[in-house]
Amino acid sequence: MKFVSRSVDLISLIRSSRRSNSKMISINRPWLSDEEKKEILMVLDEGILTSPALKGGKKVQEFESLLRSYLNIKHVIAVNSGTSALLAALLALELKEGDEVLLPSFTFVASANSVVAAGGTPVFVDINKVDYTIDIGDLATKITKSTRAIMPVHLYGHPADMDEIFELAKSNSIEVIEDACQSLGSEYRKRQTGTIGSMGCFSMYASKVLTSGEGGAITTDDDLLADRLRMIRNHGMVEGYDTRIFGLNLRLPEISAAIAKGQMKKLNEMLERRRSNANLLNDMLTHSDADGFTTPTEPEDGHKKFNWYLYTVAIDSQQSGDRISKSGQPNYGDDRDLIKDKMTNAAKIGVAVYYDPPVHLTPYYNELVQSRLSNQIQEIPNNLKTTEWASKHVLSLPVHPLLSAQDIEYIANSFKSAKENIKK
């Protein structure tokens, strides 16, 4: 397999696109404006950069109020990262040794790290091939008497199958904590993701739909859980040095909260631009002669609405999945990785692969999970086949709100050209 010259090759395509500049198009880029600068300057002028108060600082409370209204949820507890949000939610459940949390391996490692940090055992569940969220059939087989919680991940901004998850959770008396770190603005049956489970966890990392640089938030309608979460983010304290439960410093600084507050004022516009860019990219890729790949698609019945945090295509398996490498293993990633390299190096487009390897194949978890899982789970063969397939086939393309229609056209044409130049 190699790249061959064609009458319309990638280089000539780049020249014909006539982009206004030759800077790298990043996979995600924060949209920061005068609103965020104004909020930051207000914090600097007041000179209060953080607060150990139970309710948080002034900007933290203002941001929490805005997010609470947007999500139509009773409580929002802002913290300093999405990882902290997941950890705090799990600590609020008071996991005991041996308690298992079911979650996909096809996610950022923070999901699993939070389970381990909270004292639980992560049990990895396969994903479905339609939207890369947790597979309901495999989930049902992984539930045991030790299962304490299910943590569905709304990966790429694609809502998981929450009806089926709740049916399993209710029948087995299991908590549901939503990992909504990538899905702010996504909806499941007209409800915001992150507001459906007992708790929802969001990230405001620099690449996310809404950013504070670093930051996160936990949502809940449960008053008692909200009280615990506020203590957990503040060393377990309520007044002074009166630590009442285990906690850590997970507080969101005032400058970060100021940025998040400024971002909230244009969240709807940012989401609309992402959707517009995704629709345009869909039109250009699906109505073309190029084939051998699958584009992301919302369900026709409308019960899932994406926020288009990432636009992720899958390079079809017939191109590379049947080939065998020298080691005897399927050579899944060849075509995907060649397209990625061509688009990154020649076209200067920051396409990205999320996630290769999946969590269960990283050195730490490959060793740790095998040693910690119960004998019952160890006897179940590795059935994360779709997870491993996806890790070698998916490729995410930029659709962030700062891209122009010309940029989207350039991305689509560059992808199609790179795809067409691959030969067996």
C-alpha positions as CSV (number, residue, x, y, z in Angstrom):
1,M,0.0,0.0,0.0
2,K,1.4,3.4,-0.9
3,F,0.4,6.9,-2.0
4,V,0.5,7.3,-5.8
5,S,0.5,10.3,-8.0
6,R,-2.8,11.3,-9.5
7,S,-3.9,14.0,-11.9
8,V,-5.6,15.8,-9.0
9,D,-3.2,15.2,-6.1
10,L,-3.2,16.6,-2.6
11,I,-0.7,19.3,-3.4
12,S,-2.5,20.7,-6.3
13,L,-5.7,20.6,-4.3
14,I,-4.2,22.6,-1.6
15,R,-3.1,25.2,-4.1
16,S,-6.5,25.4,-5.7
17,S,-8.3,25.9,-2.4
18,R,-6.8,29.4,-2.0
19,R,-7.0,29.6,1.7
20,S,-6.4,33.1,3.1
21,N,-3.5,31.8,5.2
22,S,-1.3,28.8,5.6
23,K,-1.5,28.4,9.4
24,M,-2.3,25.0,10.8
25,I,-6.1,24.4,11.3
26,S,-6.3,23.1,14.8
27,I,-8.7,20.3,15.9
28,N,-10.2,22.7,18.4
29,R,-9.6,26.3,19.3
30,P,-11.2,28.4,22.1
31,W,-13.3,31.4,21.0
32,L,-12.2,34.1,23.4
33,S,-13.3,37.7,23.0
34,D,-13.7,41.0,24.9
35,E,-16.3,39.5,27.2
36,E,-13.8,37.1,28.8
37,K,-11.2,39.9,29.1
38,K,-13.7,42.1,30.8
39,E,-14.6,39.5,33.4
40,I,-10.9,38.7,34.0
41,L,-10.0,42.3,34.6
42,M,-12.9,42.6,37.1
43,V,-11.3,39.8,39.1
44,L,-7.9,41.4,38.9
45,D,-9.3,44.8,40.0
46,E,-11.0,43.3,43.0
47,G,-7.9,41.3,43.9
48,I,-9.7,38.2,45.1
49,L,-8.3,35.3,43.1
50,T,-10.0,32.4,44.9
51,S,-12.2,31.7,47.9
52,P,-12.3,28.9,50.5
53,A,-15.9,29.6,51.2
54,L,-18.3,26.6,51.0
55,K,-20.2,28.3,48.2
56,G,-17.1,29.4,46.3
57,G,-16.1,32.8,45.2
58,K,-18.2,35.5,43.5
59,K,-17.4,34.6,39.9
60,V,-17.7,30.9,40.7
61,Q,-21.2,31.4,42.0
62,E,-22.1,33.6,39.0
63,F,-20.9,31.0,36.6
64,E,-22.7,28.2,38.5
65,S,-25.9,30.2,38.3
66,L,-25.6,30.6,34.5
67,L,-24.9,27.0,33.9
68,R,-27.7,25.9,36.3
69,S,-30.2,27.9,34.2
70,Y,-28.8,26.6,30.9
71,L,-29.0,23.0,32.0
72,N,-32.3,23.4,34.0
73,I,-30.8,21.6,36.9
74,K,-31.1,22.3,40.7
75,H,-27.4,22.3,41.6
76,V,-24.1,23.0,39.8
77,I,-20.8,22.6,41.7
78,A,-17.8,24.1,39.8
79,V,-14.4,22.4,40.2
80,N,-11.0,22.8,38.7
81,S,-11.1,20.1,36.0
82,G,-13.3,17.5,34.4
83,T,-11.2,14.9,36.2
84,S,-12.0,16.5,39.5
85,A,-15.7,16.5,38.6
86,L,-15.6,12.7,38.0
87,L,-13.5,12.1,41.2
88,A,-15.8,14.2,43.4
89,A,-18.9,12.5,42.1
90,L,-17.4,9.1,42.8
91,L,-16.2,10.2,46.2
92,A,-19.8,11.3,47.0
93,L,-20.9,7.7,46.4
94,E,-18.5,6.6,49.2
95,L,-17.2,3.6,47.2
96,K,-15.8,0.7,49.2
97,E,-13.0,-1.7,48.3
98,G,-14.3,-4.1,45.7
99,D,-17.0,-1.8,44.4
100,E,-17.1,-1.9,40.6
101,V,-17.9,0.9,38.2
102,L,-18.8,0.0,34.7
103,L,-17.5,2.3,32.0
104,P,-16.2,2.2,28.4
105,S,-12.6,1.8,27.7
106,F,-13.0,3.9,24.6
107,T,-12.6,7.2,26.4
108,F,-10.0,9.5,27.9
109,V,-8.1,7.9,30.7
110,A,-9.5,10.4,33.3
111,S,-12.7,8.4,33.4
112,A,-10.9,5.3,34.7
113,N,-8.4,7.2,36.7
114,S,-11.2,8.7,38.7
115,V,-12.6,5.3,39.6
116,V,-9.2,4.1,40.9
117,A,-8.6,7.3,42.8
118,A,-12.0,7.0,44.5
119,G,-11.2,3.5,45.6
120,G,-13.3,1.6,43.1
121,T,-12.5,-1.0,40.4
122,P,-13.1,-0.1,36.8
123,V,-14.8,-2.7,34.7
124,F,-14.5,-2.0,31.0
125,V,-17.5,-2.3,28.7
126,D,-17.5,-2.4,24.9
127,I,-19.0,0.3,22.7
128,N,-21.5,0.2,19.8
129,K,-20.3,1.0,16.3
130,V,-23.0,3.6,15.6
131,D,-22.0,6.4,17.9
132,Y,-19.1,4.9,20.0
133,T,-21.0,5.0,23.3
134,I,-21.4,2.2,25.7
135,D,-22.9,-1.1,24.3
136,I,-26.0,-2.1,26.1
137,G,-25.7,-5.8,25.4
138,D,-22.2,-6.0,26.8
139,L,-23.1,-3.7,29.7
140,A,-25.8,-6.2,30.8
141,T,-23.3,-9.1,30.9
142,K,-20.8,-7.1,33.1
143,I,-23.2,-6.3,35.9
144,T,-22.4,-8.3,39.1
145,K,-23.3,-8.1,42.8
146,S,-20.3,-5.8,43.2
147,T,-21.4,-3.3,40.6
148,R,-22.0,0.1,42.3
149,A,-22.3,2.5,39.4
150,I,-22.5,2.8,35.7
151,M,-20.6,5.7,34.1
152,P,-21.8,6.2,30.5
153,V,-19.5,8.5,28.5
154,H,-21.2,10.8,26.0
155,L,-18.1,10.5,23.7
156,Y,-17.5,13.1,21.0
157,G,-20.7,14.8,22.2
158,H,-22.8,11.7,21.2
159,P,-25.4,10.9,24.0
160,A,-25.3,7.3,25.2
161,D,-28.5,5.1,25.2
162,M,-29.8,6.4,28.5
163,D,-33.2,4.7,28.5
164,E,-31.6,1.3,28.3
165,I,-28.9,2.2,30.8
166,F,-31.5,3.4,33.3
167,E,-33.5,0.3,32.9
168,L,-30.5,-1.9,33.8
169,A,-29.5,0.4,36.6
170,K,-33.0,0.5,38.2
171,S,-33.5,-3.2,38.0
172,N,-30.1,-3.7,39.7
173,S,-30.1,-0.8,42.2
174,I,-27.1,0.8,40.5
175,E,-26.2,4.5,40.4
176,V,-25.7,6.3,37.1
177,I,-23.0,9.0,36.9
178,E,-22.8,10.7,33.5
179,D,-19.4,11.5,32.0
180,A,-20.6,14.5,30.1
181,C,-17.1,16.0,29.9
182,Q,-17.4,16.2,26.1
183,S,-21.2,16.8,25.7
184,L,-22.2,20.2,27.0
185,G,-25.1,21.2,24.8
186,S,-25.9,17.6,23.6
187,E,-29.4,16.4,24.3
188,Y,-31.1,13.0,24.9
189,R,-34.9,13.1,24.4
190,K,-34.9,16.9,24.8
191,R,-32.9,16.7,28.1
192,Q,-29.4,18.0,28.4
193,T,-26.8,15.4,28.9
194,G,-25.3,15.5,32.4
195,T,-28.8,16.1,33.9
196,I,-30.2,12.6,33.6
197,G,-28.2,10.5,36.0
198,S,-27.9,11.1,39.8
199,M,-24.9,13.2,38.9
200,G,-23.3,14.6,35.7
201,C,-19.7,15.7,35.1
202,F,-18.5,18.3,32.7
203,S,-15.1,19.5,31.6
204,M,-14.1,23.0,30.7
205,Y,-10.6,22.2,29.4
206,A,-9.2,24.5,26.7
207,S,-10.4,22.3,23.8
208,K,-14.0,21.8,25.0
209,V,-17.2,23.4,23.7
210,L,-17.0,25.9,26.6
211,T,-13.7,26.6,28.3
212,S,-12.2,28.1,31.4
213,G,-8.7,27.0,30.5
214,E,-8.9,24.2,33.1
215,G,-12.2,23.6,34.9
216,G,-15.1,21.3,35.4
217,A,-18.6,21.1,37.0
218,I,-20.8,18.5,38.7
219,T,-24.6,18.7,38.3
220,T,-27.3,17.1,40.5
221,D,-30.9,17.5,41.6
222,D,-30.1,15.8,44.9
223,D,-29.7,18.3,47.8
224,L,-27.8,15.8,50.0
225,L,-25.4,15.0,47.2
226,A,-24.9,18.7,46.4
227,D,-24.0,19.3,50.0
228,R,-21.4,16.5,50.0
229,L,-19.9,17.7,46.7
230,R,-19.4,21.2,48.0
231,M,-17.5,19.8,51.0
232,I,-15.5,17.4,48.9
233,R,-14.2,20.2,46.7
234,N,-13.2,22.2,49.8
235,H,-11.2,19.6,51.9
236,G,-14.4,18.4,53.5
237,M,-14.8,21.7,55.3
238,V,-17.9,23.8,55.9
239,E,-16.7,26.5,58.3
240,G,-13.1,27.1,59.1
241,Y,-11.0,24.0,59.8
242,D,-13.9,21.7,60.5
243,T,-13.2,18.9,58.0
244,R,-16.3,16.7,58.2
245,I,-15.7,14.3,55.4
246,F,-12.8,13.4,53.1
247,G,-12.2,16.1,50.6
248,L,-9.5,17.8,48.5
249,N,-8.8,21.2,47.1
250,L,-10.9,20.9,43.9
251,R,-11.9,24.6,43.9
252,L,-12.2,26.6,40.6
253,P,-10.1,29.8,40.8
254,E,-11.9,33.1,40.2
255,I,-10.1,33.9,37.0
256,S,-11.1,30.5,35.5
257,A,-14.7,31.1,36.6
258,A,-14.6,34.6,35.0
259,I,-13.6,33.0,31.6
260,A,-16.3,30.4,31.9
261,K,-18.9,33.1,32.7
262,G,-17.9,35.1,29.6
263,Q,-18.1,31.9,27.6
264,M,-21.6,31.1,28.8
265,K,-22.9,34.3,27.2
266,K,-22.1,33.0,23.7
267,L,-22.5,29.2,24.3
268,N,-25.6,29.0,22.1
269,E,-23.8,30.8,19.3
270,M,-20.8,28.5,19.6
271,L,-23.0,25.4,19.4
272,E,-24.9,26.8,16.4
273,R,-21.6,27.4,14.6
274,R,-20.4,23.9,15.3
275,R,-23.6,22.5,14.0
276,S,-23.4,24.6,10.9
277,N,-19.9,23.5,10.2
278,A,-20.7,19.8,10.9
279,N,-23.7,20.0,8.5
280,L,-21.6,21.6,5.8
281,L,-18.9,19.0,6.2
282,N,-21.5,16.2,6.1
283,D,-22.9,17.6,2.9
284,M,-19.5,17.8,1.3
285,L,-18.4,14.3,2.3
286,T,-21.6,12.4,1.9
287,H,-22.5,13.9,-1.5
288,S,-19.2,13.0,-3.2
289,D,-17.7,10.2,-5.1
290,A,-15.4,9.3,-2.3
291,D,-16.2,6.1,-0.3
292,G,-14.7,3.8,2.2
293,F,-15.6,5.8,5.3
294,T,-18.6,6.5,7.5
295,T,-19.6,10.0,8.7
296,P,-21.3,10.8,12.1
297,T,-25.0,11.0,11.9
298,E,-27.7,11.9,14.4
299,P,-30.6,9.5,14.7
300,E,-33.4,10.3,12.2
301,D,-36.1,10.3,15.0
302,G,-34.2,13.1,16.7
303,H,-33.9,11.5,20.2
304,K,-30.2,12.3,20.2
305,K,-28.8,15.8,19.4
306,F,-25.1,16.2,19.1
307,N,-23.1,19.2,20.3
308,W,-20.5,18.4,17.6
309,Y,-17.6,18.7,20.0
310,L,-15.8,16.4,17.5
311,Y,-16.7,15.3,14.0
312,T,-15.4,11.8,13.9
313,V,-15.3,9.6,10.7
314,A,-14.5,5.9,10.6
315,I,-12.3,4.5,7.8
316,D,-14.2,1.4,6.7
317,S,-12.6,-2.0,7.6
318,Q,-12.6,-3.5,4.2
319,Q,-9.7,-1.2,3.3
320,S,-7.3,-2.2,6.0
321,G,-9.0,-4.6,8.5
322,D,-8.5,-7.7,6.5
323,R,-4.8,-7.3,6.0
324,I,-2.4,-9.1,8.4
325,S,0.8,-7.6,9.7
326,K,4.1,-9.4,10.1
327,S,3.1,-10.1,13.8
328,G,0.0,-11.9,12.6
329,Q,-2.4,-9.3,13.9
330,P,-4.9,-7.3,11.8
331,N,-3.3,-4.2,10.4
332,Y,-6.3,-2.0,11.2
333,G,-4.7,1.4,11.4
334,D,-2.7,1.7,8.2
335,D,-5.2,3.6,6.0
336,R,-6.4,5.8,8.9
337,D,-2.9,6.7,9.9
338,L,-1.8,7.5,6.4
339,I,-4.7,9.8,5.9
340,K,-3.9,11.5,9.2
341,D,-0.3,12.0,8.3
342,K,-1.1,13.4,4.9
343,M,-3.7,15.8,6.2
344,T,-1.4,16.9,9.1
345,N,1.8,17.3,7.2
346,A,0.8,18.3,3.7
347,A,-2.5,20.0,4.2
348,K,-1.7,21.5,7.7
349,I,-5.0,20.3,9.2
350,G,-4.9,19.2,12.8
351,V,-6.9,16.0,12.5
352,A,-6.7,13.8,15.6
353,V,-7.2,10.2,16.8
354,Y,-9.3,9.7,20.0
355,Y,-8.5,7.2,21.5
356,D,-5.6,4.9,20.5
357,P,-4.8,2.9,22.5
358,P,-8.1,2.5,24.4
359,V,-7.7,2.6,28.2
360,H,-7.6,-1.1,28.8
361,L,-4.6,-1.5,26.5
362,T,-2.5,1.1,28.2
363,P,0.4,-0.4,30.2
364,Y,-1.0,0.7,33.6
365,Y,-4.5,-0.6,33.1
366,N,-3.5,-3.7,31.3
367,E,-1.7,-4.8,34.4
368,L,-3.8,-3.1,37.2
369,V,-7.2,-4.2,36.0
370,Q,-6.2,-7.8,35.5
371,S,-4.9,-8.0,39.1
372,R,-7.9,-6.3,40.7
373,L,-10.9,-7.7,38.9
374,S,-12.9,-10.5,40.6
375,N,-12.4,-14.1,39.5
376,Q,-15.8,-14.0,37.9
377,I,-14.9,-11.1,35.6
378,Q,-11.4,-12.5,34.9
379,E,-13.1,-15.6,33.4
380,I,-15.0,-13.5,30.9
381,P,-13.0,-13.3,27.7
382,N,-11.9,-10.0,26.3
383,N,-15.0,-8.9,24.3
384,L,-13.9,-5.3,23.7
385,K,-13.7,-5.9,20.0
386,T,-15.6,-2.9,18.8
387,T,-13.5,-0.7,21.1
388,E,-10.3,-2.0,19.6
389,W,-11.7,-1.7,16.1
390,A,-12.7,1.9,16.7
391,S,-9.3,2.8,18.1
392,K,-7.7,1.9,14.8
393,H,-10.4,3.3,12.5
394,V,-11.6,6.6,13.8
395,L,-10.3,10.1,12.8
396,S,-11.7,13.4,14.0
397,L,-11.9,16.4,11.8
398,P,-12.1,20.1,12.9
399,V,-15.5,21.8,13.1
400,H,-14.9,24.3,15.8
401,P,-16.8,27.7,15.7
402,L,-13.8,29.8,14.5
403,L,-13.7,27.9,11.1
404,S,-15.1,29.6,8.0
405,A,-17.0,27.9,5.2
406,Q,-13.9,28.1,3.2
407,D,-12.0,26.2,5.9
408,I,-14.6,23.5,6.0
409,E,-14.5,23.1,2.2
410,Y,-10.7,22.9,2.4
411,I,-10.9,20.2,5.1
412,A,-13.4,18.2,3.1
413,N,-11.4,18.3,-0.1
414,S,-8.2,17.5,1.7
415,F,-9.8,14.5,3.3
416,K,-11.2,13.2,0.1
417,S,-8.0,13.7,-1.8
418,A,-5.9,11.9,0.9
419,K,-8.5,9.1,0.9
420,E,-8.5,8.7,-2.8
421,N,-4.7,8.5,-2.9
422,I,-4.5,5.4,-0.8
423,K,-4.1,2.2,-2.8
424,K,-3.6,-1.3,-1.7
